[in-house]
Amino acid sequence: MRKLKEYLMITLVSVQGLLVISVAVLLPAMIFWIGSPSLSLKLFTSSVFEGGLFECIMGTIWMLLGTIAISGPIGVLAAIYLVEYAPRSSKIVRVVDQSINNLAGVPSIVIGLFGYTFFSYHLKLGISLLSGWLTLSLMTLPIIIRGSEEALRMIPYSFREAAIGLGATKWEAVRDNVLPVAAPGIATSIILAVARIAGEVAAILFTACVLTMRGLPDSILEPVMTLSYYLFVMLVTSPKFSISKAFATATVLLLVVIFLVVVATAIRTYYRRIWKW
């Protein structure tokens, strides 16, 4: 009976794993299969007024990079404080931990409404890149903080003790001994954050995006076009849209995300080669 239960459990887990892998492989493959015939150099380099996606591609890249530039340092520093400096018995730390968990569960449309009300309206930032960066940063912070915390906690405490025993300060021990070794895990958390916001529409619907614009924004206080928002508008509000253009837009969005993930993975692999323990 015990062997039968074990066999059934292994079969159930294997079937579920195969289903997940199948969806993860077939969904991008289907998008690439339908969208790739519409890909061309003109699609990447020409304006949306000429049938291209140049403004959308650049806007998506700027949106992702700007968000990570804001939330990355804040999330890593917050994780360093919570792991290395904050007393675990403190009520304030428990409140902060619970707040991070709650923030991770807030729907993106609610975060978008908050971003519009606070950043765009009260802070007078308007519909702009900066408003979108700050709004998406609220979505990525929980992922970066939690991932960085786990990466820091995986480093043996002996690394810190050895550095302090040789005369280093607490910060020097963390900066020179702990952070370089935890860099691959921190990079992984940033990769997950990029994947989380790459196709986001609801959070930037009210804060950063416009339907059409000629050229790129001149400052961070101007709106931007993104692939996800452009695809959303094309599918929902356009009565006569081109299905091939929609799949081509989705394919380009996947390519942008894959490119950023490959770059982040390369950085993580590089650090793993250097720091071996």
C-alpha positions as CSV (number, residue, x, y, z in Angstrom):
1,M,0.0,0.0,0.0
2,R,2.8,2.4,0.8
3,K,4.6,1.7,-2.5
4,L,1.2,2.2,-4.3
5,K,0.8,5.6,-2.6
6,E,4.3,6.6,-3.4
7,Y,3.8,5.6,-7.1
8,L,0.6,7.5,-7.3
9,M,2.2,10.6,-5.7
10,I,5.1,10.5,-8.1
11,T,2.8,10.1,-11.1
12,L,0.6,13.0,-10.0
13,V,3.6,15.3,-9.5
14,S,5.1,14.2,-12.8
15,V,1.9,14.9,-14.7
16,Q,1.6,18.4,-13.1
17,G,5.2,19.1,-13.9
18,L,4.7,18.1,-17.5
19,L,1.6,20.3,-17.8
20,V,3.5,23.3,-16.4
21,I,6.5,22.7,-18.8
22,S,4.1,22.2,-21.7
23,V,2.3,25.5,-21.1
24,A,5.7,27.3,-20.6
25,V,7.0,25.9,-23.9
26,L,3.9,25.9,-26.1
27,L,2.6,29.3,-25.2
28,P,5.7,31.3,-26.3
29,A,6.1,28.9,-29.2
30,M,2.6,29.6,-30.5
31,I,3.2,33.3,-30.2
32,F,6.4,33.1,-32.1
33,W,4.9,30.8,-34.7
34,I,2.1,33.2,-35.5
35,G,3.9,36.5,-34.9
36,S,7.3,35.8,-36.5
37,P,6.1,36.0,-40.2
38,S,5.2,39.7,-39.5
39,L,8.6,40.6,-38.0
40,S,10.8,42.8,-40.2
41,L,13.4,45.4,-39.8
42,K,10.9,48.1,-40.6
43,L,8.7,46.9,-37.7
44,F,11.6,47.5,-35.2
45,T,12.8,50.8,-36.7
46,S,9.8,52.7,-38.0
47,S,7.3,54.8,-36.1
48,V,3.8,53.6,-35.1
49,F,2.4,56.0,-37.7
50,E,4.3,54.0,-40.3
51,G,3.2,50.6,-39.1
52,G,6.2,50.0,-36.8
53,L,6.8,49.7,-33.1
54,F,9.9,51.7,-32.5
55,E,8.3,54.1,-29.9
56,C,6.7,51.1,-28.1
57,I,9.9,49.1,-28.0
58,M,12.0,51.9,-26.6
59,G,9.3,52.9,-24.2
60,T,9.1,49.4,-22.8
61,I,12.9,49.2,-22.4
62,W,13.0,52.6,-20.7
63,M,10.1,51.6,-18.4
64,L,11.8,48.4,-17.3
65,L,15.3,49.8,-16.8
66,G,14.0,52.9,-15.0
67,T,11.9,50.9,-12.6
68,I,14.8,48.5,-11.8
69,A,17.1,51.5,-11.3
70,I,14.7,52.9,-8.7
71,S,13.5,49.7,-6.9
72,G,16.7,47.7,-7.2
73,P,18.9,49.8,-4.8
74,I,16.0,50.5,-2.4
75,G,15.1,46.8,-2.3
76,V,18.6,45.5,-1.8
77,L,19.3,48.1,0.9
78,A,16.1,47.2,2.7
79,A,17.0,43.6,2.6
80,I,20.5,44.3,4.0
81,Y,18.9,46.2,6.9
82,L,16.3,43.5,7.6
83,V,18.9,40.7,7.5
84,E,22.0,42.3,8.9
85,Y,21.0,45.1,11.2
86,A,17.3,44.9,12.3
87,P,16.6,43.2,15.6
88,R,14.3,40.2,14.8
89,S,12.3,40.7,18.0
90,S,11.4,44.3,17.2
91,K,7.7,45.0,16.6
92,I,8.6,47.5,13.9
93,V,10.5,44.8,11.9
94,R,7.5,42.5,12.2
95,V,5.2,45.3,10.9
96,V,7.6,46.0,8.0
97,D,7.7,42.3,7.1
98,Q,3.9,42.0,7.1
99,S,3.7,45.2,5.1
100,I,6.0,43.8,2.4
101,N,3.8,40.6,2.3
102,N,0.7,42.7,2.0
103,L,2.2,44.9,-0.8
104,A,3.0,41.8,-2.8
105,G,-0.6,40.8,-2.8
106,V,-2.1,44.1,-3.9
107,P,-3.7,43.8,-7.3
108,S,-1.9,45.8,-10.0
109,I,-5.0,47.8,-10.9
110,V,-5.1,49.1,-7.3
111,I,-1.5,50.0,-7.4
112,G,-2.2,51.8,-10.7
113,L,-5.0,53.8,-9.1
114,F,-2.8,54.7,-6.2
115,G,0.0,55.7,-8.5
116,Y,-2.4,58.0,-10.5
117,T,-3.8,59.5,-7.3
118,F,-0.6,60.1,-5.5
119,F,2.2,60.4,-8.1
120,S,0.3,61.8,-11.1
121,Y,-2.3,64.0,-9.3
122,H,-1.0,65.0,-5.9
123,L,2.7,65.2,-6.7
124,K,1.8,66.9,-10.0
125,L,3.9,64.5,-12.1
126,G,1.1,63.9,-14.6
127,I,1.1,61.0,-17.0
128,S,4.8,60.5,-17.4
129,L,7.7,58.1,-17.3
130,L,8.5,59.1,-13.8
131,S,5.0,58.3,-12.5
132,G,5.2,54.9,-14.3
133,W,8.6,54.1,-12.8
134,L,7.4,55.0,-9.2
135,T,4.2,53.0,-9.6
136,L,5.9,49.9,-11.0
137,S,8.6,50.2,-8.3
138,L,5.8,49.5,-5.7
139,M,5.2,46.2,-7.5
140,T,8.8,45.1,-7.8
141,L,10.0,46.0,-4.3
142,P,8.4,43.0,-2.5
143,I,10.0,40.6,-5.0
144,I,13.5,42.2,-4.8
145,I,13.4,42.5,-1.0
146,R,12.3,38.9,-0.4
147,G,14.7,37.5,-3.0
148,S,17.6,39.5,-1.7
149,E,16.8,38.5,1.9
150,E,16.9,34.8,1.0
151,A,20.2,35.3,-0.9
152,L,21.8,37.1,2.1
153,R,20.6,34.5,4.6
154,M,22.1,31.7,2.6
155,I,25.6,33.1,3.2
156,P,27.2,31.4,6.3
157,Y,27.6,33.6,9.3
158,S,31.2,32.6,9.4
159,F,31.9,34.9,6.5
160,R,30.9,37.9,8.7
161,E,32.7,36.6,11.7
162,A,35.9,36.1,9.9
163,A,35.9,39.7,8.4
164,I,35.0,41.2,11.8
165,G,37.6,39.1,13.5
166,L,40.2,40.7,11.1
167,G,39.2,44.2,12.1
168,A,36.5,45.0,9.6
169,T,33.5,46.9,10.6
170,K,30.0,45.5,10.2
171,W,29.3,47.4,7.0
172,E,32.7,46.4,5.5
173,A,32.0,42.8,6.3
174,V,28.7,43.0,4.6
175,R,30.0,45.0,1.6
176,D,33.1,43.0,0.9
177,N,32.3,39.5,2.0
178,V,28.5,39.0,2.0
179,L,27.2,41.1,-0.9
180,P,29.6,39.8,-3.6
181,V,28.7,36.2,-2.8
182,A,25.0,36.9,-2.6
183,A,25.1,38.8,-5.9
184,P,23.7,35.8,-8.0
185,G,20.7,35.5,-5.7
186,I,20.1,39.2,-5.8
187,A,20.3,39.1,-9.6
188,T,17.7,36.4,-9.6
189,S,15.3,38.5,-7.6
190,I,15.8,41.3,-10.1
191,I,15.1,38.9,-13.0
192,L,11.9,37.9,-11.4
193,A,10.9,41.5,-10.9
194,V,11.5,42.3,-14.6
195,A,9.4,39.3,-15.5
196,R,6.7,40.5,-13.2
197,I,6.3,44.0,-14.7
198,A,7.2,43.3,-18.3
199,G,3.7,42.7,-19.5
200,E,2.0,45.0,-17.0
201,V,-0.8,47.2,-18.3
202,A,-3.1,48.1,-15.4
203,A,-0.4,49.8,-13.3
204,I,0.7,52.1,-16.1
205,L,-2.6,52.5,-17.8
206,F,-3.3,55.7,-15.7
207,T,0.2,56.8,-14.9
208,A,2.6,56.6,-17.9
209,C,1.1,55.6,-21.2
210,V,-0.5,57.2,-24.2
211,L,-2.0,55.6,-27.3
212,T,0.1,57.3,-29.9
213,M,3.1,59.7,-30.0
214,R,5.6,60.6,-32.6
215,G,9.2,60.1,-31.5
216,L,10.5,59.5,-28.0
217,P,9.8,61.6,-24.9
218,D,12.2,64.5,-24.3
219,S,12.2,64.1,-20.5
220,I,11.0,61.8,-17.7
221,L,8.0,64.1,-17.2
222,E,6.5,63.1,-20.6
223,P,4.3,60.1,-21.3
224,V,5.6,57.0,-23.2
225,M,4.3,54.2,-25.4
226,T,4.8,50.6,-24.3
227,L,4.3,47.3,-26.1
228,S,1.9,45.9,-23.5
229,Y,-0.3,49.0,-23.5
230,Y,-0.3,49.2,-27.3
231,L,-1.3,45.5,-27.5
232,F,-4.1,46.1,-25.0
233,V,-5.5,49.0,-26.9
234,M,-5.2,47.2,-30.2
235,L,-7.1,44.1,-28.9
236,V,-9.7,45.8,-26.7
237,T,-10.6,49.2,-28.2
238,S,-9.9,48.7,-31.9
239,P,-12.9,47.2,-33.7
240,K,-10.8,46.2,-36.7
241,F,-7.4,45.1,-35.6
242,S,-4.9,43.0,-37.4
243,I,-4.4,39.6,-35.6
244,S,-1.0,39.3,-37.2
245,K,0.1,42.7,-36.0
246,A,-1.1,41.8,-32.5
247,F,0.9,38.6,-32.4
248,A,3.9,40.5,-33.9
249,T,3.6,43.0,-31.0
250,A,3.4,40.1,-28.5
251,T,6.5,38.5,-30.1
252,V,8.5,41.7,-29.8
253,L,7.5,42.0,-26.2
254,L,8.7,38.5,-25.5
255,L,12.0,39.2,-27.3
256,V,12.6,42.3,-25.2
257,V,11.9,40.4,-22.0
258,I,14.1,37.5,-23.1
259,F,16.9,39.9,-23.9
260,L,16.8,41.5,-20.5
261,V,16.6,38.1,-18.7
262,V,19.5,36.8,-20.7
263,V,21.6,39.8,-19.7
264,A,20.7,39.5,-16.1
265,T,21.4,35.7,-16.2
266,A,24.8,36.3,-17.8
267,I,25.6,38.7,-14.9
268,R,24.5,36.1,-12.4
269,T,26.5,33.4,-14.0
270,Y,29.6,35.6,-14.1
271,Y,29.4,36.3,-10.4
272,R,28.9,32.6,-9.7
273,R,32.1,31.7,-11.5
274,I,34.1,34.3,-9.5
275,W,32.7,33.6,-6.0
276,K,32.8,29.9,-5.2
277,W,32.2,28.7,-1.6
